[in-house]
Amino acid sequence: MMRPFMDENFLLNNPTAEKLYHQYAAQMPILDYHCHLNPKEIAENKKYRNITEIWLGGDHYKWRAMRANGVDEKYITGDASDREKFFKWAETMPQCIGNPLYHWTHLELKRYFGIEELLSPETAEEIWTRCNELLQKDEFRVRGLIERSNVKALCTTDDPTDSLEYHLALAKDQSFPVKVFPSFRPDKSFNIDKPGFTDWIAKLEAVVGKKIDTLPALLAALQERIEFFHSVGCRISDHALDPIVYAESTEEEATTILRKALAGQKLIAEEVAKFKTQVLRFLGREYAKRGWTMQLHLSSIRNNSTRMFKLLGPDTGFDSMGDYVYAEALVAFLDKLDETNELPKMILYSLNPIDNEMLATIAGSFQGGGIPGKMQLGSGWWFNDQKDGMIRQMVALANIGLLSKFVGMLTDSRSFLSYTRHEYFRRLLCDLLGDWVEKGEAPNDLDLMGQMVQNICYYNAKEYFGLNI
C-alpha cells in the first residue's frame, strides 16, 4: 500500500520506530546549542512583514536551489519585491524533490502555518496570503515561534567584540521563558591572513581600551572578553578552521608575525600556521579552565565564486565541501592541550562526510576525565544536514564510539522556522534505532531504547554543556 506524503509516520519505516518517535522523541524539548539567530530580533520580539522575509531572507540553502533552477539573481538577493521572490521560490519547489529542502519546506508550512497543500506555482497565491495573514498575529512574532517549537535554550553566534546588550536585556526579561546565551566566535582573532584582520584588531582595541601589537596583548584582550562572555552565561565557543593547521613557535615569533600583518606585509603559510596555533592553543586552555565546550567546524571551502563574493559578500551560497588533509595537525593540536590536561570538551564537525570515521577515531583517542562523551563527533552539518548525511554520521559514531552519549541535533540556522529540522533528525534517529531492534541487532526493550532516544534528543546536551537552564 502506498503511503501518503509526509504523514504522521513520515520517515518511520517500522513499528518500533513509530513507538520510539511518538512515545519518546516527539515531545522532548530542544536545546539549540549552535545557531545564527539574531539576538536583537529575539529581544525586540520582531514581527515579520511577510513570509519572504522570515523564509527566504538569508537562507542560502534556498538561494542555491533557486540558482540551480535558473532563477535570476534579481529574484534571490536582488531588488525584486518580496512577493516576486516568494513566487520564484514556489516555482522552484516542485523541482526540489529529492532535496531535503522539499521536506523542510513542507514541514515548516505544516507545523507553523497548518498548511497541508504542496507549494507550487498553482498554490503560491493562496499560501502567500495565508502565511502573511498569520504572520500579523502576535503569536507569530519571533518569541512565539520559539516557544511553539518547545525550545528551552538557544545559543547564538557572537563576535568577541560584541556588547551582548541584547543577551543582557533578555536575561532580565522575565516574560520570556527561553534562555538565550551567547557563543564565543573568535575566528577574526586568528585569521591573520584574511582581509579585515587589522580593522578587527582596531575594533578589539577600542572595546578593551588597550593597544594590541604583541601576542601577549592580544591574548590578554581575548581573555578579558572570554571573562565577559562567561559572566553573561556563555559556555560554548565556535571556530571555523579551513583547514586546521599546526606549527610550533615562540611568543616572540608570534609577536613578530602579528606586527608584520598589522603593517600590511604579506605572510607566508608557515607564519600563518604559527600564529593560528598560538592563539588557538591559548583559547583551548581558557575554555578548559571554565568548563566551556570548543566547537571546531572543518573541511569547508568558502566564497568559491570571486565574482559573486564581490557582489554579495560571504554566506550567500557559494561555499562547498573541502578535501583537506588535516588529521595530523588536528591530533597535534589536541595532544598539546591534552599533554597538560588542558583539553576542553570539544565537538568536531566536518563538512566532508568522508571525514566521519577519521574524526570519530581521533575523538576516541582523547576521551576521558570522567566526562561522558567529552569528545564529540558533531551532527551532520550544512551539506550533510539531510537524511543520508545524518544517518552516516550516527552510524559512524555508533561503530566507533558511543552513539548513546551523542549530544544530538543543532539548527545552525538563521531562520526561526528551522526548528522542524529537529523533528526531521528525531524521526531519522528513531527509524535507525527501530530498524536495529526489528532486525534483532538491538534489544527489544522499549524503555531502554526510549531512554537512549530522549538522551540524544535533549538530556545529553543539557548535561554536557552545563548551561544555566
N, C-alpha and C positions, 0 to 999 in steps of 0.2 A: 504493500500500500504506500502510495506516495505521500510524504509528509508535507504539511503546509510550510510556506516560507516563514522562518523566524517565529515559530510557535513557542509555547511555554517551555518546551524541551529542546529548544534550539541548541545545537552543538552537543547535546547529551544523547549518547547513542546506545545506552544500555540502562536497565532498571536501577542498577546500583548508582550509576552516575546521577540519575534523576533524584534519587533519595539523598545523595550527598549534597547536591546543589540546593534543592528545595528545603530540606530539613536542617542543613548545617551552614551552607555558604551564603545563601541569598540575603539574609538579614544582618549579616556581620557589618559593623561599622567600617569606615575607611580611614586609614592613616596615610595621607598622601605626602610621603616624605621627600618627594622631589617633583617640583613643577615650576612653571614660569608664569604663574598667575601674577597679576598686578595688585600689590597690597593697597595701593591708592584706591582702586576700584572697589575693593572689599570695604575699606574704611568708609568710603563715601556711599556705599551701597548703590552702585551705579545702576541706572535703568538704561537699557539699550534701545536705540531708536527703531531698530528693525532686526530681522533675522540675519541679514547680511553682516551687520556689524559684529554680532556675537559669534557667528558661524564661520564667516569667510575672512574676517579681518585677522591677519597674522597667521593663518593656517596654511603653512607651506605644503602640507600633505595634499590638501585640495588644490592648491595652486599648481603643483606638479602634474596632477591628473588633468587639469583643465588645459595646460600647455600641451600635454600629450594628445589631447583631443582636438588640437588645432585652434583653441580659443586665443584670440588676440590679447596681448598683454594689457590693452586698454580695459578689458573686462575682468582682469585679475587683480592687478595692483595699480591700474591707471585711473583715469578721471571719469570713467563711465559711472552712471548713477548706481546706487545700491540695488535698485530694482533690476537694472540690466545685468549686474553682476550675479544676482541670485538666479536669474533666468538662464544665464550661461552655465551656472553650476547644475541647474536642473537638466539642461541639455546634455551635460557630461555624465550625469548619474547613471543612465542606462548602460553606458559604455564601461562602467566600473565593475561589472560582475566579475568576480574572481579576485578583486582587490578588496582589502579589509575596509576601505572607505565605504563600500556598498553596505556592509554590515553596520559599521559605526554610524553612518548617516541615518539609517532606518531605526537603529536602536535609540538614537537621540530624539528623532521625531516621535517615536512611540512613548518613550519613558518621560520626556519633559512636556510634550505637547499633545499626547494622546492621539497622534495621527498614525493610522494604520496603512493609509494609501502609500504606494510606492512613488517616490519623487521622479517626475519625468516632465517633459515639455507640456504634456496634456494636463498634469495635476499641479503644475507650478503656480498658477494663479490662485487656486484655492488654498494651497499650502502657504504661500506668501501671505495671504490675507489672514488666515487662522493663526499663524505663528505671530504675526505682528500685533494682532488684537490681544493675544495672551501676554505678549511682552510689555504691554502697557499696564498690566496689573502689578501691584506691589509684590506679590509672591513670586514674580518673575524677575525681580531685581537680583543682583548678584548674591546677596546673603540668602535669599530664599532658595535659589538654585543649589547653593552649597548645602544648606540644611536638608533640602529634599533628597540630596544624594547620600545622606547619612554619613557625612564627613565629620569626624571627631577632631581632627587636626590636620593642618597642611603646612608645608614648608616652602616658602618662595625662594627665589634665587637672587642674591643681593651682592652688589659690589662692596668691597671693604670701605670705600669712601662714603657709602650711603648713610644718611642721617637716621634711618629706620624710624622716621617720625610716624609713619602710618602703623607700623607694628606697635609702637608705644601707645598710640591712640587706641588701637584695637585691644591691647592688653587691659586698658582701663574701662573699656566699654562692656558693661555687664549685660547689655541687651542682646549680645551675640554670643551664643554658647560655644562656637567653634574656635579652637585655638589656632592662631596664625603666627608661625615662627619664621624668623629669617634663617637663611642658609648662607654660609660664607663662600663666595666665589672669587678667589683671588688670582684668576688667570692673568690679569693685566700686570700683576706684580712680578711675574717670572717670564712673561713672553717678551723678553728684551729685544727680540729680533722683529717684532711686529710693529707696523705703523701705529702711532699714537702712544707708544710707551713713555716717551718723555713728557707728553702732555698729562698722562695719568699720574706720573710721579709728582708733577707740579700740583695736581689736584690733591694727592695724598698729603703733600707738604702743607697745603692750605688747611686741611682737616686736622692734622696733628700739631700744626704750628711750629714745625721744625724743618731745618734743611736736611735733605736726603741726597747725599752724594757719596756715601760709603755703604758697604754691605751691612755693617752693624746698625747704621742709622735706618736703613730700610727695614731690617728685621725688627728693630725696636718699634717702628711705626706699625708694622703688621701685628706685633704682639699687643700693642695698645688697642688696635681695632678688634682683635680677637677677644680681648677682655670686655670691650664694649658690647660686642655681639653676644657674648656669653651672658652678660647681665640682662639682655633683652630676651633670653630664653633659647638662643641658638645652641644647637648641639650637633649640627651636621655641616660639613663642608663639601665642596664640589669642585672638580678640576677637569677640564678638557685638555687632554695631552695627545697631541697629534704630531709625532708619537711621543711616548715617554723616552727620555734619554738619561744617561748616567755617566758622569765623569768626575773624578776626584779633583779637588783644588784646595788652595788655602784661602783664608778670609781676605788676605791681601790681593791675591789674584782676582778674586771675585769683585773686589772694590775697583781694581784697575779696569776690569771689563765693564762694570757699571759706568764708570766715568767716560769710557770710550763711547758707550751708547748715548749717554747724555750730551756728549759733544758732537753727536751726529756722525760718528765714524762707523764704518761697516765692520761687522763682527764675522769671524769665521765660525764654522759649525762647532768646533771644539770649545770655543769661548762661550757660545750659547749654551752648550751642554753643561759646562762647568757652572755657569751662573744659575741655570734652572735647577741643577742638582742641589746647590747650596740652599736655595730658597725653599724647595720642596721638602728637603730633609728637616729644615727648621720648622716648617708648617706641620709636618707629621708629628714631630716631638711635642709641639704646642697642643695639638689636638689630643694626643695621648694623655698629657697631663690633666686635661679637663674631661676626659671620657667621651670626646666627640667621635663621630664617625667620619671617615675620609672617603669620599666617592671619587673614583678615577674613571673617566669616560675615554675610551681608547678606540683607535682604528677608524677614524673618520678623516675624510679629505673635505675641506670646507671651501666654499666660494670658487667652485671649479671654473665657472664662466667669468672671466675677467670683464668681459663686456657688460654682463648683467650685474656684476658686483659694483661696477662704476655707476650704473643706472639706479640700482635699488638698495645696495648695501648688503650686509650679512643676513642670514636666517630668512632667506626668501625662496628657498627651494632649489638651490644649485649646489648641493653637497652630495657626497657619496661615501660608500664604504672604502676604507683603505686596506692595503695589504702589507703593512709594515712588519719588519722583523724586530721584535722588541722584548722577547721573553727574557733574554739575559739582562737587559737594562732594568726591567721590572723586578726581577729576582734580586739584582744587586741593590736596588733601592729599598726593597722590603727587608733584605737581610741586614743592611746597615742600621736600620731602625730597630730591628729585632735583636741585634747584637747587644744592645744596651737596654733591652726590654722597654723600648720607647715606640713600639709599633702600635698605632691606634687601630681600633675597629675599622674595617675597610670593606668597601663594595667595589668589585671590579666588573665593569661593563665593557663589552666590545661591540662595535657596530658591525664587525665581520663575524658571522656565526662559525667560521672555521676555527676561531679562537676559543670557542667554548670549553673544549676539553683541556686545552693548554692552560687557560686561566683557572679552571677548576682544580687542576693538579698543582698549580703554583699556590693557590689559596690553601690547599691541603697541607702544604709544606710549612705554613705559618699559623696554623690553628693552635689554640691553647689558651693558657692564662685563666682557665675557669670560665670563659665566656662562650656560651653556646653559639656556634656559627660566627665566631669572631671575624673570620674572613669569608665574605660572601661572593658568590658568582651572581652578578646582577641580573635582574629581569631582562627579558627580550627588549631591546632598546631601539627606538627610532625605526629604521627599516626592518627590524626584527620584531616590532610591536604588532605582530599579527599571528594567526593561528600556527603556522609552521614554525615561526621563529620562537614563539613562547614554548611550544612543545619541545623543540630541540634543546632549548636552554634548560628546561626542567628535567628532561631525560639525561642530559649530560651531567647535571648536578646530582641526580639520583644515582647514576652509575659510578660517580667518582667521590661524592661527598654525602651530605645528609639533606635530602630534599625536605625532610621534616623540620629542619631549622631555617629554611628559606624565609626571608622577610617579605616576599611577595611582590605584588604589583605596585607600580607608580604611574602617574599620568604623564609626566614630562611634557605637559601641555600648556598652551597659553589660553585655552578656552574653558569657560565654566560649564560647558556642556560635555566635557570629555570624561566625566566620571563613569559613563557607561562602559569605558574600557576596563574598569574593574569587574563589572559583570561579565564581560567577554572573557577575561582572564579566569575568573572563578568557574565559569562553565567549562572551559578547557581543562582546568585543574581537576575538576570533578570527573570529567569524561576520562581523563588519563588514569586516575586512581580507580575509577569504576571499572575500566577495562582490565586493569591488573587483577581486580577482585574476581571479575567474571571469568577470567582465564585461569584462576587458581594461582596467580603469581603474587597475590597479597591476601591476607586473611579476610574472610567474610565476617568481619566484626565491625558493624556499623558505628558503634561508639568509638572504637579505636581509630577508624578511618575518618570519621566525622570530626574528631578532635584534631587530627592532623590537618584537615581542611581548614578548620577555624583558626588554628595556629598560623598557618600560612597566610590566610586572609587578613588577619589583624593582630593576634596576640603576640606572635614572634616580633613583629615590628614594634609594638608597644613596649615590650621588654627590652629589645635591642637598643633602641635609640635613646631611651632614658629621658624623653621629653616630659614636661610637666603637664600630663593630661590624666 
